[in-house]
Amino acid sequence: MSSAEVKAPPIAQAAHRWDAASHTLSYEYGWSTLLSLFIPEDVKAFYREYSNGNIQSSPFVQQLYLALDQPAKVKVRFHLSEDALNMRPHRANKGQAILGQVGKPLLRGVGGLYDVLRDLLIDWHGPDWTWTKPSMELTGDGTWQAEAELEAGLQPWIINLRMQYYRTHLHYEHHKPWEWRPNLKPITGWSSWEAFGQGVTADDIDRTAAFLEKHFKDYGLRYMQIDDGYQTEHIPPTSDGAVPDAWLQTNERFPGQHEELVASIRNRGFQAGIWTSAMVTNVDFAEANRDLFELDEKGEPLYGPWIYYVLKGAADVLAEQAAPHYEGLKEKGYDYFKTDQIRHYLFDGLHKAVNEGLLTSEEAADRLRQYLLCAREHIGDDAYFLACWGVLTEAVGIVDACRIAGDSNPSWSAVCKQMVESARWFHTQRILYLNDPDYVCVRTEEAWGKSLLSLVTLTGGLLMISDNPDLYDKERIHSIQRCMPALPTAAGETGHLDMTYPLDLTLPQAHGDSAIEQALPYAMLGLTADSQEPYPPSSLWAIHFDQTFRRWCVTGRFAVIPLASTVLKLEALALDPDETYHAFDFWKQRYMGTVARSMEMEALELGHCQIIALIKAEKHPQLIASSRHVSMDAVSVLGEAWNGGTLRLDLSGVIETTESYWIAVPEGYRYAGHAGNGLSVEAASEEGLLRLEIQFEEPQSYVEARFEC
């Protein structure tokens, strides 16, 4: 994160410049070159000049075009900041996978780029084009370039520039990435809420910390967050006290107070997180301190569902009643903060005053923002800050994460909603903040838990499991380990919010009647029970991984409704249909052979998933998958290199555990042995495949597999 003073990118046109000597057409924007088009010398170019291409003034759109008097290939170079992404300029259409990315891949057919630090969306359409390189490239001056080749001619190639795109076009007015960026590190942890609820005790936390240390710490679990249940019964506890008293004092179930609670977490090697709330529940305190509260039309302290009494969002009130509890909890050792009921503070509290004509909408929004700014100031930028719940545009530019889905629980309706909302809000993922789908309850049906774990991890969501560890059997422990840690995945597509299905639909008896439970996703997605949609909304994803030594795609199919067997075209995943790919099914630990253009997909029962790695087939032995992580493998593979008949893998692993690594062996090659350090290896060959069973003796190691032609 940075709060350095940076000039805001202008909402103004990019200016063209024609260089006759080099036959280059450039567009300058924000004090630097944005776009360069290299025109062959023997053709004449036609293009937008001056302000002719400005479609509208607010939100501002500039449309450029290039046409030639005869067909010719044109090289196009985009000049971008260090925080730029290849972005499809619309949400997934029917039959398309939702796109995510780790790294800076350039994806086939994805005709858009989003420069995060300039909040600039560039998209194009018209004649055929291809990327000339598989990834963006870092230049000597610290910027990034993306290069394409265009089949230009009389048909114009149209480029749209949308300045301050998320801020003005998508109406996230507080998105100013040139001033501040959230902490977008992956988050993996555990919370007490769905495990123990309000009855949580110090013994529960200590016992759970021991379990998490044994089973998940080495796999990437880093946080333990204490939720509702540690504070005093009334907020504040007395009429003559202050709101911070309720949070800084623990109740009788935590006799050692915060000091012992934090110590029990930190002593196990975890970071401590804490739940807080904006609510004030003590009626006597509200009556005795009326000047601290918003007042309703009768002059009484404003009261709303879930939020109870609504504190004023004024500087002096926040300094007295909010700042001390955030600062105090930070001093006690917490560095992860979840602030809850914040949506109710706005929607059920301040908006009630707006409806009664006591506040303007702008004043209500500002009061919420002032509350969040107060919290951020007193926990510091080095602490992690999650706002809960609902997407609150006022929280943009302040919080690191925002909860995008309703309350979780082990029912199918809750799990399904988490998956659907993860899709609905994916355009904000690591652009505005980290998306939090709420806790993953792995104690649910095994297949459902495996699906939700896979989705949250692969899409880079905030991954917090929340169960009493007594409910974990061997299979569930194994599934959790395969999905830790969460990944730094960013959105690979953008566009306006999809509002064609309802938020948080709950049908009568939805948590008890299995028939209604199974009907819920159909209703949620606007489908009928006899729907034959092969890829209903939120069911198909493609996450592209771009490392310096390896590129691959992981596609996920998630049965939010039962999925029939079908044929999946590789183009739907932003893969080149003319290439051949090795395919590997992660949860079945099964090699599916090579595929091109399309592949056969099996039927999936409600709540089940299929996770498949697809990696372009090379003419030499190559790694295609591992058992360590559902990404196959962005976690344990630190390097891969083919050199003179030897394939070297640099690995990280959990000591005294064994993982499998599958290597595709093309025809003409034969496995001839291996060597390594920090591990022991057993190798098993079968037709076209080598499986290395690796037991880790050191946290970092390498293996070299030799092959003969």
N, C-alpha and C positions, 0 to 999 in steps of 0.2 A: 504494500500500500504506500501511497505517496500523497502528501498534501502540498507538494511544491506548487508554487504559482506558475501556471502554464496558460498561455493564451488559448482562449476558446476557439475551436475551429470555426471559420466564418460560415454563416448561412448566406452564401454568395456564390456566384457562378465561377466555375473553373475557366480560365482564360486560355484560348488556343494560341499556339505559336507554330508557324511553319518555317522549317529550316530547309531552304532550297538546296543548299550544298549537300546535306546528308539525306535529303528527301524524307525528312522525319516530321510527322505531325505530333505535337505535344500539347498536353493540357496541364496548366499550372494551377494548383489549388493550395491555399493555406501556406504560402511562402515556399512551396517546393513542387517538383514535378510529380504529378499523379499518374499520368498515362502517356505512354509513348507508342506511336504506330509507325513502323518502318515500311515505307511504300517503295515498291520496285521502281527503278528510274524510268522505265519505258511505258508507264501508265500514268493517267491523269486522275487525281483524287478529288472527290467532292465531299464537303464536310460542313458541319455547322460552324457558323462564325458569330462572334459577339453574343448578344442575348437572344438570338433567334430560337435557341433550343430550350428556353426556360418555359416550362409548361405552366407552373403556378408559383405564386410568391410565398404561400404559407399553407401547409408545410411545403418547403421549397423542393422542387424537382427540376433538374436540368437534364435534357435529353440531347445526346450527341448522336451523330451518325457518320458512317464512312461508306462511300460508294466509289467504285472505279469504273472507268470507261471500257474496261475489258477484264476478263477473269485473271486473277493473280493471287499468289499467296502473300499474306501480310503478317509480319511478326508484330505481336502486341505485348507490351511490357507494362506491368502495373507496379507502382512504387508505393510501398506500404510501411506502416509503423511496425514496431516489434511485437505488437499485440494485434495480429490480423489473422483472419480465418477464411477459408473457402466455404462459402455459405450458399446453399440453395435459397433463392430469394422468395420462396413461398413455402408453406407447410406441405407435408407429404400429401400428394393427391392419391386418389383411389389406385391401389396396386403398388404404390411406392413405399419403400421402407423409410421410417423416420431416421434421419442421418445424425450421427454423432462422430466426434473425432478426438483422438489423442495425438498431439503433435501438430504438424502443419502439412497434412497431405493435400494434394490437388486431385479432386475426385472427378472421374469421368462424367461428363455431361452436366456437372454442377456449375451453372453459369452465373456465379455471383461471388463477390468478395466483400467481407465486412471488416473494416478497419476499426477496431474497438476504441483505440485511443482518440480517434477523430470522429467516432460515432458516424461513420460514413458507409453507406451501402452502395455498392456498384453492382449492377446487373446488366445483362445483355441478351439479345436474341437476334435471329436472322439467319445468315448463312452458316454452314458447318464450321466448326472450330475444334481444336484439340489442344490440350496442354502439351508443351514441349518437354516438360520435366515432371517427375512424379511428385515433387514437393516444392514448397516455397524455399527460396534460397536467401541466406543472410549475405548482405553486401558489406563492403569494407567500412561504410559509414554507419553501420548499425541498423540500417533499415532492411526490409525484406522485399523480395521481388517474386512475382508470379509471371510466367511467360506462356503465351499461347500462340498458336498459328491459325490464321483465319483464311478460309476459302472465299476471298472477297470478289466482288463483281458489281453488276448493276443493281442487284438486290441490296438495299442498305443494311449494314450491320448497325444495330441500334444499341447504344449504351445509355443507361439511366444512372444518374448520380443523385442520391438522396442524402443531403447533408443533415447532420444531427438526426439520424434516422430513428433510433429508439426514443430519443428525447422529444422530438416533435411529431414524427409520423405515427409512432406507436404510443405517444402521450405519456412516456415516463419522464416527466419534466425535470426530475431531480437527478437524472442520469447524466453526470458530468465526468466521464472517465479521465479527461485531461486534468482534472483536479484531484480525484480520489478513486482508488480501486479497492474493492473488498479483498479480504484474505480468501483466496480461492483454493487453498490447499484441500486435498481430500480429507474427509472426516470419517473415522471409524470408531465406534464406541458402543457403550451400553447405557441404558437409562433405567431408573427404578420404577417408572410409572406403571407400565403394563405388567411389570413383574410383581410388584407389591402394593401398588396404589397408595392411598393416603395412610395406610397402616404400616408403612415402611419403618424399620428399626435400624439402629446402629449395628446390631448383630447381622441383619440381612445384608447390609453393605459390606461388612467385613468378610462374611462367608462367601458372598458373590465375588468379591475382589480376589479371594484365593482361587476360586474356580476359574475366573477369567484369566488370571495369571498362568494357571496350569495349561489351559486349553487354547487360549486365543491371543495372548500377548505377543508371542513370537510370530503370529500370523498377521499382525498389523493393528490389533485393537489398541487404541491409545487413550480414550476418554472414558471416564465413569461419571455420569451426570445424575445428581440427586434431584428428584422431582418433588412434586407436591407431597407434603406429609411431614416435613422436618420442622416447619415453622409453628408458631403459636396458633391456637384455635381462632382467636380473633385478631383482625388486622386493623389498628394496632391492638395490643393486648389490654390496654386500659384507656379510659376516656381522657386522662391527663398526660398520656405519653405521646409518642410520635410513630408514624408508620414504620420507620426503619427498625423499631424495637421488635416487630413481629418476625423480621427476617434475620436479624443479627442474634436473636436468642432462639435456641432450639427448644423443642418440647421435651417431655419426660422420656420419650423413646430414644433420645439422644443425650444421655446424661453427660457425656464428655464434651458437649457443645461442638461448634464447628472445628475447633482445633483438633480434636481426636478424629472427627469424621474425615477431614482432609488428610490427616496423617495416615489413616488406614488405607486410603486410596493411593497416596504418593508412595508409601512404603512398598507397595506392590508394583511400582514402576509406571503408574498411570497418572494422567492429568485429571484434575478435579473440575467437574462442571456442576452448575447449580441452576435450579428453576426459581424464577421469581414471577411476580404478577403485578399488574397495574391496579388491582382491585383494593378497595377499602371496605371492610365488612362490619366494623364496629359502629352501630347506630348511635351509641352514646357519644363516641368521639366525633361523629359527623355533626350531631346536634350541638356539641360544645365548641366546635371549631368551624362554624358555617362559612367563615371567610376563606377557608381553604378549598372550598368546593364550588363547582358550577351550580347555579341555582335554577330550578325549574320555573314555570310561569306562575306558580303559587309562592315563589320565594323560598321554597324548601330545597335542601341539598338534592341535587339531581341524582336519580337512582335509575339503574338500568339492569336488565338481565345479565347475569354472569359477572358484570363489573361492579355491581352494588353501587357505592357512592363514588362519584366522578370527581377526582382531583382537578383543580385548575391547572391548565398547562402554562401557568405564568412563571416567570423566572424565579421570583422569590419563594413561591410555594414549592416548586420543584427542588430548589436549593435546600429547603428545609425537610421535605417529606420524601423525596426520591433519591437525590444525590448521596446522602449518607449511607443508604443501604447498599447501593451499588459499590461505592468506594469501600465500605466496610467489608463486604464479601470479597472484594478483590484483595484487600489486605489480609484476609484470613486464608488466602491461598487458592482461590478459585480463578481459573483463567478461561472458562467456557460458560457463557451466560445465555440462558433461554428465558426470554421475557414473554409471558403468556397473558391471555385476556386482552392483548393489545388491540385486537380487532374489535372487541366489545367496548373498549374505551372509546373507539371512534364510532362504530356503527350503532351500538346500543346505548351509548352515553352521549357523546358530543353531537351525533346526528339527531338525537332526540331534542336537543336544544336548538338545532337548526330548524327542525320541523315546527317547533314552537315559536320560531322567529326571534330567539334569544341570541343566536350566533349566526354569522354568515357561514356559508360552506367553506370559504377561504380561511376564516378564523378557526373553524373546527379542524381543518387539515393542518393548519399551522400549530395548533395545540398538540396534536398527536406528534408532529415532527419535533416539537420542542421537548416532549417527553423522551423520545428516542435519542435526541441529541444529548440530553442531560445524562442518560444512561451511558452512552458511548464515551462522553467526556470523562466519566468517573470510573469506567473500567479500563479505559485506555485503548489505543489502537492495537496493542499487543495481545489483548484478550479477544476471544472469539465471541461473536454476538449473533444470536439467532432470534428473529422476530416470529411470534406465533400468535394466531395463525391467520391464513388467508393472504393473498398477494396484496400488499399494501403499497401503493405507488409512493406514499409519503416516506416509506422506509428505505427507498432506493438512495444510495449515496451515504447511508449510515450503517446499515447492518451487513454482516458477512453472509447470512443465509436467511431464507424466508420459507416458512412452512406452507406448502402449496396444496395440501390435501387435508381432509377432515380427520377426526380422531381415528386412530387405528385400533384394531382388536383382532382376534383370531378368526372371525367369521369371513366367509367368502365375500359378502357384500363389502366389507371394509378392505380386504386385500384387493378386490377388483377395483374399487375406487382409487386406491393408491396407484395402481398401474395406469388407470385411465388418466388421472390427474398428472402423473409424470409425463404422459404424452402431451396433454393439453398445454402444459406450461414449459415444454422443453426449449422453446425459443428464448427463454430467459437464462438457461443454464450456463453459468460462468460468463454471462454477459453482464447481467445486473447483480447477481449474487449466486450463491449455491442453492439449488432446489432441495427442499426437505420434504419427502413424502410422508413423514411421521414414522413412528417406530415400526420396525419389522418384528412381528410376533412369530417366531420360528416354531412355537408350540402348536401352531395351526396344523392342518393336514400337511403331511410331509411334502407332497408335490406342490401345494400352494406356497409353502414357505420357500421351497427351492426356487420357484418362479420369481417371487418377489425379491429374494436375495440376489438372484442373477440380474434382474432388471435394474435394481438400485445400484449395484456395483458397476455394471457395464456402462450405465448412463451417467455415472459419476455423481449420483445423488448423495445427500448426507445420510450415511449408513449408521443407524443406531439400532441395535437389537434391544428387545425389552421383554425378557421372560425370567421367571424364577428358574435358575439353572437346574433345580431338581427335576424339571420337566424335559430336560434334554437327554435324548438317548444317543447311542453311538452314531446313528445315521444323521441326526440333526447336527451334532457336533461336526461331523465330517462336512456337511453342506455349508455350514458357516465358515469353516476354515477355507474351503475352496473359493469363498467369495470375499475374503479379506486379504488386503485392504480394498476399500473403494478406490476407483480410478479418477484421474483428473480430466475426465471427459468433458468436452465443451459442445454446445449446440452446433449442428452442421446445417441447420436450416432456420429460417426466420419468417416472420409474417404476422399478420393480425391474429388475434386470439380466436380460436375455434369455439364458437358458442352454439354449435348445432346439437349439443347434448347437455343435459342438466348437470349443474354442480351438486355433488353430494346427495344424489337421489336416494331416498329411503322409503321403501314401500311398507305397508302395514305388516307387522310380524316378520320383518325382514331378517331378524336375528334368530328366528325360531323355526320358521316353516321352510323346509328344504326346497319345496317347489318354487316358492317365491324367491328364495336365495338364488336359485339357478335361473330364474326369469329376470332377475335384476339387471344383469349386464346388457341383455337385449334392450330393455327399456332405457337404460342409461345411454346406450349408443344409438338409439332411434331405430333399432332393428326388430324384426319379428322373429318368433321362435323357429320359423322355417327358413330363416335367412340362409342363403348359400354363398354369402360373401367369403371368398377365400382369405382375404386379409382385412377384417373389420378394423375400424380405427383403433389405434394403440397396440395392435397385435404384432406388427412387423417392424423390426429395427435393424439398422446396419451401423455398427461402430467401426470406424476405420482407424488403424494404428499406423503411425509413421515414426519409425525410429531410424537413426542413422545407419543401422546395420540390418534392418528388417522392416517389411511392410506387409500388413495383412488386414483382413476384415473379419469381424465376428458378427454373424447375423443371428438374431434372436426371434423366435416365434413364440408368442405367449397367448395361450388359449383363454382370452377374456370371455369368449364364448367357445363352445366346442369347434375345433377346426377340422375340416375335411382334408383328406389327402389332396394334393394339388401339385402343379408344376410351377416352380418359382423361376422367373427370368432373372438372370444376373444383372441386367440393366436396372431392375428395380432396386438393386443394392448399390448403385453407382459403381459397378464393376464393368470392365470391358468384356463384352460377350464374345469377342474374337480370341480371347486368351483362355488358357486352360488352368484350372485351379485344383489344388488338393483340398479335399473336404474332410473335416473331422468333427464328429458329434461328441461334445464334451461330456455330458452326463451319462451317456452310454459307453464312453471311452472306446469309440468305434471309428475306424477309418472307413470313409465312405467312397474312397477311390477318387478319380479325377472327374471334373465336370467342366462343361463349356456351354455357353449360351443359356442353359437352364438346368435345373436339377429337380428330381422327384422329392417331394416332401410328404412325410407320413401324417396320418390323422392324429390329432391331439385331443385328449379328453379335457373337460372343463378344468381350468386351473393349472394344467400341465404346461411345460415349456420344452423347447428344443433349441440348443445353443450349438452353432456350427461355425468352426473356423474355416476360412477360405483364404488360401495363400497361393499366389501365382507360381505355377510349376516351373522350376529351373531345370537345366540340363545336367545338374550335378546334385549330389545328396544335399538335403536341406531339412531344417527343423520345420515340422508342420503343427505340432501341438504338444502340450504337457498336461499333466494331471494336477499341477500345483494350484492353478488359478483359472477361473472361468474365462478369463481373457485369452488364455492359451498363447503367449504368456507375456504379459506386460509387467509382471512382478518379479519372477525368479530368473529370467533370462537377461543378463546384463550385457551380453555381446554374442554375436555369431559371425564366424568368418570361415570361408572356404579358401584353402590355399594349398595347391599342389597335391591334391589327393587326401587332404586332411580337413575335417570339419571340426572346428573348435567352438565350444560353448562355454562362456563365462556365466557362472550361476551363483545365485544366492539361495539359501535354504534353511530350514529349521533343523538344527542339529538332532541327530538320531531319528530322523524321519526319512521315509523313502518315497520318491516321486518317479513317475514315468515320463520319459521324453521320447516322442516318436519322430523318426527321421525317414523321409521318403528317399528311396534308393532307386534312381532311374535304371532302366535296362542298360546293361553294359558295365555296371559297377558291382563290386562285391565287397562286403564288409571284411576287413582284414585285421581287426583288433583295435584296442584303445589304450590310452594312457590318461592320467589325470592327477590332480592334487586336491586334497581336502575332502575326498569322497571315495566311496567304493562303488563299483559298477558291475552289474550283470547285464549281458546283452542277449537278445533273442531276435533272430531273423525270421521273417516270413516273406512271402512273395511281394516284392516292391516296398518293403517296410522293415525298419530296424527299430526295436524298442529297447531303450536304455533304462534299466531300473537303477536309480541312483540313490544311495544312502549318504546323507550329508554328515560329514565328520567335522566340518568347519562351516561357519556362516557364509563364507565366500570361497568358491572353488572353481575348478575348470575341468573339462573333459575334452579329449581330442580323440575322435573316431577316425580311423584310417580306412581308406577304400582303395581297391585295385580295379583297374579297367580290364 
